[in-house]
Amino acid sequence: MKLYTYFRSSAAFRARIALNYKGLAYEALPVDLRAPVSAQRSAAYLSVNPEGLVPVLVDGDTVIRQSLAIIEYLEETHPAPALLPQDAPSRARVRALALAIACDIHPLNNLRVLNYLRGPLGQGDEAVNAWYAHWIARGFTALEAEVGASSGDGRHMFGESVTLADVYVVPQMYNARRLNCDVSPYPRLCAICAHLEALAPFARAAPEAQPDAG
């Protein structure tokens, strides 16, 4: 398998965690999203993903875009170790936790959104940082309350083992800290992420551990 990735992309971070957790070997193909390189806009990369986004997973003749689709594909083709519980209600709760990040936090704070705020909309760093912090606070406040009921051990988002929700929360927490958001109001999320970040599949997927980090 091959994974088009960028070391600081939280969506690519998720895919790397899932691949590592399932023990799957893959070749990392870095795509430098930073100007002036902006490799995601090159004709070569747009032929892989017309959206110009990472990650993209290539598995033989199968090409999959979007991190959730990639992880669900891995879950279906390599079901063990599982990232989703066995029963439908629990699977729905795990997906809801993951989607709260994927749909309600991450899109508002994606790099291209922040760049649009800075560029065409002419917002300075103070305003852009306030925007980022606002949506982190809104999302994390809700998740902090939710994991009080869903976590079974205070070390995982749901139950007592790694799930899809854990794969999603670690990259989002990483970004929040990188952009100096105050995460002290979310002790449950901080404790969960501290435990997960120490696990080998998560540590190997971390941005600073990637070949294109720097």
C-alpha positions in Angstrom: 0.0 0.0 0.0 1.0 3.6 -0.6 -0.2 6.6 1.4 0.0 10.1 0.0 0.6 12.1 3.2 1.9 15.3 4.7 3.5 15.3 8.2 1.3 18.0 9.7 -2.0 17.1 8.1 -4.3 15.8 10.8 -6.3 13.8 8.2 -3.2 12.0 7.1 -2.2 11.6 10.7 -5.4 9.6 11.3 -4.7 7.3 8.3 -1.1 6.7 9.5 -2.4 5.7 13.0 -5.0 3.3 11.5 -2.4 1.7 9.3 0.0 1.3 12.2 -2.6 0.0 14.6 -3.6 -2.7 12.1 0.1 -3.6 11.6 0.0 -2.8 7.8 3.1 -1.9 5.9 2.9 1.0 3.6 5.0 3.4 1.6 4.7 7.0 2.6 4.6 9.4 -0.3 5.0 13.0 1.1 3.1 15.8 -0.5 4.5 19.2 0.5 1.4 21.4 1.1 3.5 24.5 2.0 3.9 27.5 -0.3 5.7 28.0 -2.5 6.0 24.2 -3.2 2.2 23.6 -2.9 2.6 20.1 -4.4 -1.1 19.4 -3.9 -1.8 21.8 -6.8 0.5 20.1 -9.2 -0.9 18.4 -12.3 0.7 15.1 -11.2 -1.0 15.2 -7.8 -4.3 16.4 -9.1 -4.4 13.3 -11.3 -4.3 11.3 -8.1 -6.8 13.4 -6.2 -8.7 16.2 -8.0 -9.5 17.7 -4.7 -5.9 18.4 -4.1 -6.1 17.0 -0.5 -4.3 14.4 1.6 -4.4 11.6 2.5 -4.9 9.3 -0.5 -4.4 5.5 0.0 -3.5 3.4 -3.0 -3.9 -0.4 -2.5 -3.2 -2.1 -5.8 -5.7 -0.8 -8.3 -7.9 0.8 -5.6 -7.5 4.5 -4.9 -9.3 5.9 -1.8 -9.6 9.5 -0.8 -10.8 11.0 2.5 -9.5 9.8 5.8 -12.7 8.3 7.1 -13.2 6.3 3.8 -9.6 5.1 4.1 -10.0 3.9 7.7 -13.4 2.3 7.0 -11.8 0.5 4.1 -8.9 -0.8 6.3 -11.5 -1.9 8.9 -13.4 -3.9 6.3 -10.4 -5.4 4.6 -8.3 -6.0 7.7 -10.8 -6.3 10.5 -8.4 -7.3 13.3 -7.5 -5.5 15.5 -10.9 -3.8 15.2 -11.4 0.0 15.4 -15.2 -0.4 15.8 -17.1 -2.3 18.4 -19.1 -5.4 17.6 -22.7 -4.1 18.3 -24.5 -1.5 16.2 -25.3 0.9 19.1 -21.7 1.1 20.2 -20.4 1.4 16.6 -22.8 4.4 16.2 -21.5 6.0 19.3 -17.9 5.7 18.3 -18.7 7.0 14.8 -20.5 10.0 16.4 -17.5 10.8 18.5 -15.2 10.6 15.5 -17.5 12.6 13.3 -17.8 15.4 15.9 -14.2 16.0 15.1 -14.2 15.2 11.4 -17.3 17.3 10.6 -17.7 19.9 13.3 -14.1 20.9 14.3 -11.6 20.0 11.6 -13.2 21.5 8.5 -13.5 24.9 10.2 -9.8 24.8 11.1 -8.3 23.2 8.1 -5.2 24.8 6.6 -7.0 26.0 3.5 -9.6 27.7 5.6 -7.0 29.4 7.7 -5.2 30.5 4.6 -8.4 31.9 3.1 -9.0 33.9 6.2 -5.4 35.3 6.0 -5.4 35.8 2.3 -8.6 36.9 0.5 -10.4 37.9 3.7 -7.4 39.9 5.0 -7.5 38.7 8.6 -4.4 39.0 10.7 -2.8 36.3 12.9 -4.7 37.4 16.0 -8.1 37.1 14.3 -7.1 33.7 12.7 -5.9 32.3 16.0 -9.0 33.5 17.7 -11.1 31.7 15.1 -9.2 28.5 15.5 -9.4 28.6 19.3 -13.1 29.4 19.2 -14.0 26.2 17.3 -11.6 24.1 19.3 -13.3 25.3 22.5 -16.8 24.7 21.1 -15.9 21.1 20.0 -13.7 20.1 22.9 -16.2 21.3 25.5 -18.9 19.0 24.0 -16.4 16.1 23.7 -15.2 16.5 27.2 -18.7 16.1 28.5 -19.4 13.2 26.2 -16.4 11.1 27.1 -17.4 11.4 30.8 -20.1 8.9 29.9 -18.5 7.0 27.0 -15.0 6.3 28.2 -14.8 3.1 30.2 -11.3 3.7 31.8 -10.4 7.3 31.3 -7.8 6.3 28.7 -10.0 5.8 25.7 -12.8 7.8 24.1 -15.1 4.9 24.2 -15.0 1.8 26.3 -11.6 0.4 27.3 -9.8 -0.2 23.9 -8.7 1.8 20.9 -11.5 2.8 18.5 -12.0 5.1 15.6 -12.7 7.9 18.0 -9.2 7.7 19.5 -7.7 7.8 16.0 -9.5 11.1 15.4 -9.0 12.8 18.8 -5.2 12.6 18.9 -4.4 14.5 15.7 -7.0 17.2 16.7 -5.4 17.6 20.2 -2.0 17.7 18.6 -3.1 20.6 16.4 -4.8 22.4 19.2 -1.6 22.3 21.2 0.6 23.3 18.2 -1.5 26.4 17.8 -1.3 27.3 21.5 -5.0 26.6 22.4 -5.7 26.3 26.1 -6.6 22.7 26.6 -6.5 22.7 30.4 -10.4 22.9 30.5 -10.5 19.4 29.0 -8.7 17.1 31.5 -10.5 14.0 30.3 -9.5 14.5 26.7 -5.9 15.4 27.8 -5.6 12.2 29.9 -7.0 10.1 27.0 -4.5 11.7 24.5 -1.6 11.3 26.9 -2.3 7.6 27.2 -2.8 7.1 23.4 0.2 9.2 22.3 2.4 6.8 24.3 1.2 3.8 22.3 3.5 2.7 19.5 1.0 3.0 16.6 0.2 6.6 17.6 3.8 7.5 18.4 5.0 6.2 15.0 2.3 8.2 13.2 3.1 11.5 15.0 4.1 14.4 12.7 7.7 14.7 14.1 8.3 11.0 13.3 7.5 11.4 9.6 10.2 11.5 6.9 9.0 14.9 5.6 8.9 16.6 9.0 10.9 19.8 9.3 
